[in-house]
Amino acid sequence: MIRLKKLARAASALTTPLTPEDFLALFNPVYSSRQLRGVVSRVVHETEDSATIYFHPGHGWHAHKAGQWARIGVELDGVRHWRSYSLSTAAGHDPAITVKDAGAVSHVLVRDTKPGDILFLAPPQGDFVLPEHPRSLLMLTAGSGITPVMSMIRTLIPRRPDANVVLINSNSTPEKSLFREELDELADQFSNLTVRHWFTSARGRLEFTAKTIADLCPDWRSRAAYACGPEGFLNNAEELWQREAALETASTMPGLSSGAGTQAATTGTLTIERFSTDLLTGAGHDGGLVTFEQSDREVQADGDTPLLDIGEDAGVLMPSGCRMGICHSCLIPLRAGQVRDLRTGELHNNPGQLIQTCVSAAAGPVNLDL
């Protein structure tokens, strides 16, 4: 080990001001000791406004679990922007992200990315993963919410004959339904997968009532359920499961009969993956000068934009993860000033307090330790 360190120091002396890693990157563009990278291997356009981007990750990437996501960085006008995307390939396969053209970063990924391009990466993470032990599953998805669930289906269905999965997938039209043909082919090929398409242009919004879900999946109460999609879709699913749990509790209370109308089986668990969270808008007087002390940057910010976005747009390397106030990867100390929590409206102004930049906005001048 000591000998290797001496060789590394000698190599650095010969290549200064560049490092040996800089020269290795000339031969292998995904090699970097400072920043995990990946090279795009293939781009598949799924619909008119979405694409799947396959890439070979460099050293430092660890294999993803089905359902996980990763942060992807791209450079726009010389500024590196990070966004989080679900991984859509099966576990054990080279990773890929399926992206819908919605926003500056996603637009570049969908419209401009080509094989050979370099992506900046952070390792996979997330707890929206398959259960540890075999269970009958119900998957509820809408729009791009199918992406992490597609990774689960691709992982589970061809490899586990004992799996039993029902997918209810809602989209506006068949043309906008991601992976529709592949899902139908898998359902034809494997008896352990049932796919129920729901197209709102023809049938209206999917109503989360016990009867509607039972018509699509009669034994839904006994299955472990996974849901991913727009916020309203997920809130409606959550409300149904809460109502059913309340009914079960009432039916088992002492003095109540368990005759007609009571549940035949305990409702299974519901696991939710959210792509966004509801944020409040700032008051008219909110906003202020944000100073990133370590980066020596100052930016005038409004009261509605999360500090994470403010920093990234200014070229500051901002820690982040889920971008919705769940994972706490974006916590940094507040040096001075005041911020507003965009979920609750609560103000924070204690020096040294850790704040979540993805859900906090300036409420006056702000100094951050970045």
C-alpha positions in Angstrom: 0.0 0.0 0.0 2.9 2.4 0.9 4.6 1.6 -2.4 1.4 2.4 -4.4 1.1 5.7 -2.6 4.7 6.6 -3.5 4.0 5.7 -7.2 0.9 7.8 -7.2 2.9 10.8 -5.8 5.6 10.3 -8.4 3.0 10.2 -11.2 1.4 13.4 -9.9 4.7 15.2 -9.9 5.3 14.2 -13.5 1.8 15.3 -14.7 1.3 18.5 -12.6 -0.8 20.7 -13.0 -2.9 17.8 -14.3 -3.4 14.6 -12.3 -2.9 11.0 -13.5 -6.7 10.7 -13.4 -7.0 13.5 -16.0 -4.8 11.5 -18.4 -6.8 8.3 -17.8 -10.0 10.2 -18.6 -8.5 10.8 -22.1 -8.7 7.1 -22.8 -11.8 6.3 -20.7 -14.2 9.2 -20.5 -16.2 7.7 -17.6 -13.1 7.4 -15.4 -12.9 10.0 -12.7 -11.7 9.8 -9.1 -13.7 13.0 -8.3 -17.1 12.6 -10.1 -19.0 9.5 -11.0 -19.9 9.4 -14.7 -21.6 7.3 -17.3 -21.4 7.1 -21.1 -24.7 6.9 -23.1 -24.9 3.6 -25.0 -28.4 3.9 -26.6 -31.4 6.2 -26.8 -34.9 4.8 -27.5 -37.7 7.2 -28.1 -40.8 5.7 -26.3 -43.4 8.3 -27.2 -43.4 11.6 -28.9 -42.2 13.4 -25.8 -40.2 10.7 -23.9 -37.1 8.6 -24.3 -35.2 5.9 -22.5 -31.5 6.6 -22.1 -29.2 3.6 -21.5 -25.7 4.2 -20.1 -22.6 2.4 -19.0 -21.6 3.8 -15.5 -18.0 4.2 -14.5 -16.2 3.1 -11.3 -18.1 3.9 -8.1 -21.6 2.9 -9.4 -23.3 0.1 -7.5 -26.0 -2.1 -9.0 -29.5 -0.7 -8.6 -32.4 -2.5 -7.0 -35.7 -2.6 -9.0 -37.6 0.6 -8.2 -34.7 2.8 -7.2 -33.7 6.2 -8.6 -30.5 8.1 -9.3 -29.4 11.7 -9.6 -28.3 12.6 -13.2 -26.3 15.7 -14.0 -26.1 17.5 -17.3 -24.4 20.7 -18.2 -26.4 23.6 -19.6 -24.6 26.7 -20.7 -21.6 25.7 -18.6 -23.7 25.1 -15.4 -24.2 21.5 -14.1 -27.8 20.8 -13.3 -28.9 17.7 -11.3 -32.2 16.0 -11.4 -33.5 12.7 -10.0 -34.9 10.0 -12.3 -36.2 6.5 -11.7 -34.2 3.6 -13.2 -36.3 1.6 -15.6 -34.2 -1.4 -16.4 -34.3 -4.7 -14.5 -32.0 -5.1 -11.5 -28.7 -6.6 -12.6 -28.8 -4.9 -16.0 -27.0 -1.8 -17.2 -29.0 1.1 -16.0 -31.3 3.4 -18.0 -33.6 6.3 -17.2 -36.9 7.0 -18.9 -37.5 10.7 -19.2 -40.5 12.8 -20.2 -39.8 16.2 -21.9 -40.9 18.5 -19.0 -38.4 21.1 -18.0 -35.0 22.3 -19.2 -32.9 19.3 -18.1 -35.4 16.8 -19.3 -35.8 18.5 -22.6 -32.0 18.2 -23.2 -32.0 14.6 -22.2 -35.0 13.7 -24.4 -34.2 15.8 -27.5 -30.5 16.1 -27.6 -28.9 13.1 -25.9 -27.0 10.7 -28.2 -24.8 7.6 -27.8 -21.3 8.6 -26.6 -22.5 11.5 -24.5 -21.3 11.7 -20.9 -23.7 11.9 -18.0 -22.7 12.9 -14.4 -24.1 10.4 -11.9 -24.8 9.7 -8.3 -25.3 6.1 -7.0 -28.8 4.6 -7.0 -30.9 5.1 -3.9 -34.5 4.9 -2.7 -36.8 2.6 -0.7 -39.5 2.0 -3.3 -38.3 -1.6 -3.9 -39.8 -5.1 -4.1 -40.7 -6.8 -0.8 -38.1 -9.1 0.7 -40.4 -12.1 0.6 -42.7 -13.3 -2.2 -46.1 -11.7 -2.2 -49.0 -11.1 -4.5 -48.6 -7.6 -5.7 -50.9 -4.8 -7.1 -49.2 -2.0 -9.0 -51.0 1.3 -9.5 -49.4 3.7 -11.9 -50.3 6.8 -13.9 -48.2 8.6 -16.6 -44.5 8.4 -16.0 -45.2 6.7 -12.6 -44.8 3.4 -14.6 -41.0 4.0 -14.7 -39.9 2.5 -11.4 -42.6 -0.1 -11.6 -41.4 -1.2 -15.0 -38.0 -2.0 -13.4 -39.8 -4.2 -10.9 -41.9 -6.0 -13.5 -38.8 -6.6 -15.8 -37.0 -7.9 -12.7 -39.7 -10.1 -11.3 -41.9 -11.5 -14.0 -39.4 -13.4 -16.3 -37.4 -14.7 -13.3 -40.0 -15.7 -10.8 -42.7 -18.1 -11.9 -44.2 -17.9 -8.4 -44.8 -14.1 -8.8 -48.3 -12.8 -9.1 -48.6 -9.2 -10.3 -51.6 -7.2 -11.3 -50.8 -3.8 -12.9 -53.4 -1.0 -13.3 -51.9 1.6 -15.5 -53.6 4.9 -16.2 -52.8 7.2 -19.1 -54.7 9.7 -21.2 -54.4 7.8 -24.5 -52.7 4.5 -25.8 -50.2 6.6 -27.7 -49.0 8.3 -24.5 -48.7 5.1 -22.5 -45.1 4.3 -21.8 -44.1 0.6 -22.4 -47.6 -0.3 -23.4 -46.6 -2.8 -26.1 -43.9 -4.4 -24.0 -46.3 -4.8 -21.1 -48.9 -6.5 -23.3 -46.3 -8.8 -24.7 -45.1 -9.8 -21.2 -48.7 -10.4 -20.1 -49.2 -12.6 -23.1 -46.0 -14.5 -22.5 -46.2 -14.9 -18.7 -49.3 -16.0 -16.8 -48.1 -14.4 -13.6 -48.6 -10.8 -14.9 -52.1 -9.2 -15.5 -52.2 -5.8 -17.1 -55.2 -3.5 -16.9 -54.9 -0.3 -19.1 -57.1 2.6 -18.1 -57.3 5.4 -20.7 -58.9 8.5 -19.3 -59.7 10.0 -22.8 -62.2 7.1 -23.2 -63.2 6.2 -19.6 -62.6 9.3 -17.5 -60.4 9.6 -14.5 -59.7 6.4 -12.5 -61.9 6.6 -9.4 -60.4 5.1 -6.3 -63.4 3.3 -4.8 -63.4 -0.2 -3.5 -65.8 -1.2 -6.3 -63.8 0.2 -9.1 -60.5 -1.3 -7.9 -62.3 -4.6 -7.2 -63.6 -4.7 -10.8 -60.0 -4.4 -12.0 -58.5 -6.7 -9.4 -61.0 -8.7 -7.3 -58.5 -9.7 -4.6 -56.9 -6.3 -4.3 -57.3 -6.2 -0.5 -55.0 -9.2 0.0 -52.2 -7.8 -2.1 -49.3 -5.7 -1.2 -49.8 -2.5 -3.3 -47.3 -0.1 -4.9 -48.4 3.2 -6.3 -46.5 5.8 -8.3 -47.8 8.8 -10.3 -49.1 12.4 -10.0 -49.8 13.8 -6.6 -53.6 13.7 -6.9 -53.5 10.1 -8.1 -51.4 9.0 -5.1 -53.5 11.0 -2.6 -56.7 9.2 -3.9 -55.0 5.8 -3.6 -53.9 6.7 -0.1 -57.4 7.8 1.0 -58.9 4.5 -0.3 -56.4 2.4 1.8 -57.1 4.6 4.8 -60.8 4.2 4.5 -60.5 0.5 4.2 -58.2 0.3 7.2 -60.8 2.4 9.2 -63.6 0.0 8.2 -61.6 -3.0 9.3 -60.8 -1.4 12.6 -64.5 -0.6 13.2 -65.6 -4.1 12.2 -63.3 -5.7 14.8 -64.3 -3.5 17.7 -66.0 -5.3 20.6 -69.8 -5.3 20.3 -69.8 -5.1 16.5 -70.9 -8.0 14.4 -68.8 -9.4 11.6 -71.7 -10.3 9.4 -72.5 -9.0 5.9 -70.5 -6.1 4.7 -67.4 -6.7 6.7 -64.0 -7.4 5.1 -63.1 -10.9 4.1 -59.4 -10.2 4.4 -57.1 -7.6 5.9 -56.2 -4.9 3.5 -52.6 -5.2 2.4 -49.9 -2.5 2.6 -49.7 0.5 0.3 -46.2 1.7 -0.6 -46.0 5.1 -2.4 -43.3 6.7 -4.5 -43.8 10.5 -5.0 -42.1 12.5 -7.7 -43.1 15.8 -6.2 -44.6 17.4 -3.1 -47.1 20.2 -2.7 -45.3 23.5 -2.1 -46.9 26.8 -1.0 -46.1 30.1 -2.8 -44.3 32.7 -0.9 -45.8 35.9 0.4 -45.4 39.0 -1.8 -42.6 40.5 0.4 -40.6 37.2 0.5 -37.4 36.7 -1.4 -34.0 38.3 -0.9 -30.3 38.2 -1.7 -28.9 34.6 -1.2 -25.2 34.5 -0.5 -23.4 31.2 -1.0 -20.4 31.9 1.2 -18.0 29.1 0.3 -18.7 29.5 -3.4 -18.5 33.3 -3.3 -21.8 33.7 -5.2 -24.7 36.1 -4.6 -28.1 35.6 -6.3 -31.3 37.6 -6.0 -34.0 35.1 -5.3 -37.8 35.2 -5.2 -39.9 33.7 -2.4 -41.3 30.8 -4.4 -38.2 29.1 -5.8 -36.4 26.5 -3.6 -32.9 27.4 -2.6 -31.7 24.2 -4.2 -32.8 25.4 -7.6 -31.4 28.9 -7.0 -28.0 27.4 -6.1 -27.9 25.0 -9.1 -28.9 27.7 -11.5 -26.0 29.8 -10.2 -23.5 27.0 -10.7 -23.1 26.1 -7.0 -22.6 22.4 -6.3 -25.6 21.6 -4.2 -26.2 18.4 -2.3 -29.6 16.9 -3.1 -31.5 13.7 -3.4 -35.3 13.3 -3.7 -35.9 17.0 -4.2 -39.2 16.8 -2.3 -38.2 17.0 1.4 -38.2 13.3 2.2 -34.6 12.0 2.1 -32.8 15.0 3.8 -29.8 14.7 1.5 -29.9 18.4 0.9 -29.5 19.5 4.5 -27.0 22.4 5.0 -26.4 24.9 7.8 -28.1 28.3 7.7 -25.4 30.8 8.4 -27.6 33.9 8.7 -31.0 35.2 7.5 -34.4 33.7 7.2 -36.0 31.0 5.0 -39.5 29.7 4.6 -40.5 26.0 4.5 -42.6 25.9 1.3 -44.6 22.9 2.6 -45.8 24.5 5.8 -45.0 28.2 5.6 -42.9 28.0 8.8 -40.0 30.4 9.1 -36.5 29.3 10.1 -33.9 31.9 11.2 -31.6 30.2 13.8 -27.9 30.5 12.8 -26.4 27.0 12.4 -29.9 25.4 11.9 -29.9 22.7 9.3 -32.4 23.5 6.5 -33.7 21.5 3.5 -32.8 23.5 0.5 -35.2 21.6 -1.8 -38.3 22.8 0.2 -37.0 26.1 1.6 -37.1 29.6 -0.1 -35.6 32.9 0.8 -37.7 35.0 3.2 -35.3 38.0 3.3 -31.5 38.0 2.9 -30.0 34.5 3.4 -26.4 33.3 3.9 -25.7 29.6 3.3 -22.6 27.5 4.1 -21.9 26.4 0.6 
